């Protein structure tokens, strides 16, 4: 998620084309639900964890072990057939155990932290899908709206920088534009899908949370001395670059759903 100033050699067409493809894949997976959605979430989580390991210069074998543990959990946790309320309790405990195992194997606390940072939101999306696929779609569209509106507000308005030491291209105009876009699109989607009122009025807050997630990942990259978390997505960088805002949004959306559905 960015609000970069466009230069003559902008990769905006490539970014837009890749973004459309990613949106179509995500929408199809959410619509189909079940294994297609589970596979997409697990794949994205594994790729993010690989990028996390590379950014923190962790040896490959422990990272691959952590990816196997996380991917396997995300794929097969639904087979536990526990009620959602029990899964809310069991899943964090299981993920904590997997994180501890991965951290001990790699002798790196950061690997355990990465598994939790990526694993908890990823599982939140799966649990949210069990509760209401409409809420999953709401979380996705709010995050996308934040990204798009922040980008164009930052580009067209400019102005004071939001956090120049962390992400020099982000502006206060982009932050406000992203929040406004998230509120408008979030309210529209909530109305179309008949979601509870709590989803109508919290789009802007989730837009703020998405951008804070983006800033956190920018801080991680600055510490690691890298521009992007990876290069797998044309014009976008890595998977973590694309989903940094969705990670906290998924957790908060699950909380909203648990309170209202």
Secondary structure, 3 states (H helix, E strand, C coil): CCCCCCCCCCCHHHHHHHHHHHHHHHHHHHHHCHHHHHHHHHHHHHHHHHHHHHHCCCCHHHHHHHHHHHHHHHHHHHHHCCCHHHHHHHHHHHHHHHHHHHHHHHCCHHHHHHHHHHHHHHHHHHHHHHHCHHHHHHHHHHHHHHHHHHHHHHHHHCCCEEECCCEEEEEHHHHHHHHHHHHHHHHHHHHHHCCCHHHHCCHHHHHHHHHHHHHHHHHHHHHHCCCCCCCCECCCECHHHHHHHHHHHHHHHHHHHHHHC
